[in-house]
Amino acid sequence: MLASSSAVHGASAKRDDAQRAYDRADYGTAYRLYLARAERGEAEAQRKVGYLYMNGLGVDKDETQGRVWIEAAAEQGDAPAQMNLGAIYFNGLGVRVDHEAAFEWLKKAAENGHVAAQAKIGEMYAEGTGTTADDERASFWYAKASRGGHELAQDKLLEMKMAKRLPEGFHEKHLTLLEEAANRGDARAQGRLGAIYCNGLGVPQNAHLCESWLRRGAEGGDATAQRNLGIKLMNWQNQRVPMHQLSATFISSKNGGPPKRIEINHDRGPEFTEAVLWFEKAARQFDVDSLNNLGFMRSQGFGAEKDMIEAYKWWLIAAAQGSMDARSNLTRAKALLTEDQAREAQRRAAAFSDPYAGAQPAVGAQAARSDVDAAPPDRAPDGRLYALVIGVENYRPAASGAPPRAAYAERDAGAVRDYLPSLGFPQRNIILLTGEEATRSGIEKYLAEWLPKNARADSAVLLYFAGSGSADPATGEPYLLPWDANIRSLKVTGFSRVALLRSLAKLPARQIVVLLDAGFSGFGSRSSAPSNGRPLVVGRGSAKAPPSKITLLTAARDDQAAGVLEDENHGIFTYHLLKAVRDAADHPWNGLPVGELHRRITPSIEADARRQNREQTPILSGSPAHTLGRMGR
């Protein structure tokens, strides 16, 4: 028995070593450790090796080898591998698109309990993709995924309900299955069951069952149930609220129309105190609504002593999770605090967000300065130069489909804006759009109106973008993501890179330079995987040649990640771009040729990426003679 126990412990330690190597992005070590186990037949290791091959992490990219390893794991019944294999066939990754084969493997994963596969199978039944359309089976799998916590599946059920596509008796079946899971002690199911009774979705509203089931789910540790119980305790039980998106300040109206403000019962002092406790429990799981709720409660003195420092702390943490409501509240609250109080709130927020952070900067505090942050001296302005600079770091929150944070993107954009006068760009000819200003319509306004109105035949235009990118899962076409983008609807909310370059080519300008610090591979800090049930994130090559008068310089190949330098608080591409411009500023010149810029920055970017155990090579397309800054007469 002792020998057996020791052997198991040794195997566990090796598994931990492989995962730890992967988590710290040491993909080469992770590949070697996983490969040894995969060759011994371990399904999880086979899946991980396949993933590394598919994405070229720690090993040369090879989609065929990746599929072979993933299929080996899938044949052993590994549900994530079955999901991955389904995605390979669905998206045609190294094989021809085969929706029937995709359906077969996704269904196996769904039957093995993979929640995302259950939602995808529901979608395939609903749309008749790879199988015969069947609303009854679609609703069955959507309901199963919903009970597993897949909120997009719940949204799909609501869409089917509005379209009157749900089969007769569906609500009763769904409720029965949910009750069975809740009675088995599933905290998530308990919380969802409580929300159903709160909302009266398919059942009569029942305040007692609403609070009873929410309390059981909350005590079981489900963050959504904890938040919803807090809201229920504040005497909002007679309001009709969204099933999985209860808010501390707004709810949906009874007829499903626009939100209306909730009236708070100020006589429920003890309940307010308990509500704060539940919000705090959910906040420890970084539930954004609960973080906002706590800021609201502490700012008003509901359930706890009024404390604007604590309110500011909670809103700082919520803002760091991407909450635009929190950012608005921070702007208003800051006027009520002294500088010392604001710093104390930042310290508390940092301690809450990462109790082991030590001397790391506080959340919301000024980021550490980099050696490229001080811009070179301004040069004589050239009125022919125009620049549109865009940076998007935290995207508009959404129930699903919101791109992840693009670290340091707005800091990059601000630094580029500061550098442009040293290249001869007049301040009046530089437009900077960041955060909420960088919406699709906001960017289009400057592309369709400001630039065409100002650019002349002798003008030079610079477009710089730092933020997240993505790719159409069907065609591989790259998209830039504005602040209000949703990866579930790229064609509507994003900017096709090809279409953007074609649009810019219509300007009467003499030359146009486009700099993109974004990734399109689906992995890394500045790229978003398409929201199509595809768990594999695989790029599809590099940029096609742009129109003749445009020079395009991208941070990486389309199948690579665009990384960041944590020590410098900048994207790798932008950091070395700024450094090259700064170094060139010491010499007389009539602008920095983009080809020369590319030659200077490529070795440094590749070296920094290798230190992160990956590859990143900036790609130049178009004329290398086009310049950044002043042009010859």
Buried (B, 14 or more C-beta within 10 A) or exposed (E): EEEEEEEEEEEEEBBEEBBEBBEEBBBBBBBBBBBBBBEEEBBBBBBBBBBBBBBBBBBEBBBEBBBBBBBBBBBBEBBBBBBBBBBBBBBBBBEEEBBEBBBBBBBBBBBBEBBBBBBBBBBBBBEEBBBEEBBEBBBBBBBBBBBBBBBBBBBBBBEBBEEEBBBEEBBEEBBEBBBEBBEEEBBBBBBBBBBBBBBEBEBEBBEEBBBBBBBBBBBBBBBBBBBBBBBBBBBBBEBBBBBBBBBBBBBBEEEEEEEEEBEBEEEBEEBBBBBBBBBBBBBEEBBBBBBBBBBBBBBBEBBBEEBBBBBBBBBBBBBBBBBBBBBEBBEEBBEEBEEEBBBBBBBBBBBBBEEEEEEEEBBBBEEEEBEBBEBBEBBEBBBBBBBBBBBBBBBBBBEBBBBBBBBBBBBBBBBBBBBBBBBBBBEEBBBBBBBBBBBBEBBEBBBEEBBBEBBEEEBBBBBBBBBBBBBBBEEBBBBBBBBBBBBBEBEEBBBBBBEBBEBBBEBEBBBBBBBBBBBBBBBBBBBBBBBBBBBBBBBBEBBEEBBEBBBBBBBBBBBBBBBBBEEBBBBBBBBBBBBBBBEBBEEEBEBBBBBBBBEBBBEBBBEBBEEBBBBBBBBBBBBBEBBBBBBEE
